[in-house]
C-alpha cells in the first residue's frame, strides 16, 4: 500500500494494481528498463520498470510499468499471470512471500 513517502513510481503502481483489485502485494525481480516515461503531474520523468507482483493470495503476475501515449496514462503492459512454482528457489520471491505472511 502507498505511504505518504512512497516514490511516484510506487504511487502509480499502487493505483494501477488497485484498479485490478490488488491492494496487498509484494514486488520481486523488479528492473529499471532504462526507458524514460512521464512522471505524475508536476513531477519529473521517471523510468519504466518491469518485474513481478505477488498477491496476498499467492498469485504471481508479470508486468511492465509503461506510458500509453494514446490514452496519456501509465499502464501495466504487458500484464500476465506467471507460475509461482517457477520462482520457488528465488530468494526475492521467498522474501516477498514472507513479507505477505505466506508460507514458504
C-alpha positions in Angstrom: 0.0 0.0 0.0 1.1 3.6 -0.5 2.6 5.6 2.3 3.0 9.4 2.2 6.7 8.9 1.5 6.2 6.4 -1.3 8.0 7.2 -4.5 6.0 8.5 -7.5 6.7 5.2 -9.3 5.3 3.2 -6.3 2.2 5.5 -6.1 1.4 4.9 -9.7 2.0 1.2 -9.3 -0.3 1.1 -6.3 -3.1 2.9 -8.2 -2.8 0.6 -11.2 -2.8 -2.5 -9.0 -5.9 -1.2 -7.1 -7.7 -0.8 -10.4 -7.1 -4.6 -10.8 -8.4 -5.4 -7.3 -4.9 -5.9 -5.8 -4.4 -4.0 -2.6 -1.8 -6.2 -0.7 1.2 -7.3 -2.7 4.9 -7.6 -2.8 7.2 -6.9 -5.7 10.2 -9.0 -6.7 12.7 -9.2 -9.5 12.0 -5.5 -10.4 14.2 -4.0 -13.1 14.7 -0.4 -14.3 14.1 -0.7 -18.1 16.1 2.5 -18.9 13.1 3.9 -20.8 12.1 7.4 -19.7 8.4 7.9 -19.3 6.4 10.9 -18.0 6.1 11.1 -14.2 2.9 12.0 -12.4 1.6 15.5 -13.0 4.1 18.1 -11.8 6.8 15.5 -11.2 9.9 14.9 -13.3 10.1 12.0 -15.8 10.7 8.5 -14.4 11.9 5.2 -15.8 9.7 2.3 -17.0 10.1 -0.8 -14.7 9.3 -4.4 -15.1 9.0 -7.2 -12.6 6.6 -9.5 -10.8 3.8 -8.9 -8.3 3.0 -11.5 -5.7 -0.6 -11.0 -4.3 -1.8 -11.9 -0.8 -3.5 -15.0 -2.3 -0.2 -16.3 -3.7 -0.9 -15.4 -7.3 2.0 -14.0 -9.4 1.8 -11.6 -12.3 4.5 -10.2 -14.6 4.3 -6.6 -15.5 5.9 -3.7 -17.3 5.0 -0.2 -16.0 4.9 2.0 -19.1 3.3 5.0 -20.6 0.5 4.9 -23.2 0.8 8.0 -25.4 -2.7 7.4 -26.9 -4.5 7.5 -23.5 -1.8 9.6 -21.9 -1.8 7.3 -18.9 0.5 5.0 -17.1 -0.2 1.3 -17.9 0.8 -2.2 -16.9 1.5 -3.6 -20.3 2.2 -6.4 -20.6 0.4 -7.8 -17.6 0.3 -11.6 -17.5 -0.1 -14.5 -15.0 3.0 -16.4 -14.1 3.5 -19.8 -12.4 4.6 -19.3 -8.8 6.5 -22.6 -8.9 8.9 -21.1 -11.4 10.2 -18.8 -8.7 10.3 -21.4 -5.8 14.1 -21.2 -5.5 14.4 -17.4 -6.0 15.4 -15.5 -2.8 13.5 -12.4 -3.8 10.3 -14.4 -4.3 10.8 -16.1 -0.9 11.2 -12.7 0.7 8.1 -11.4 -1.0 6.2 -14.5 0.4 7.5 -13.7 3.9 6.5 -10.0 3.6 2.9 -11.1 2.9 2.9 -13.7 5.6 2.6 -16.6 3.1 4.1 -20.0 3.9 7.4 -20.6 2.3 
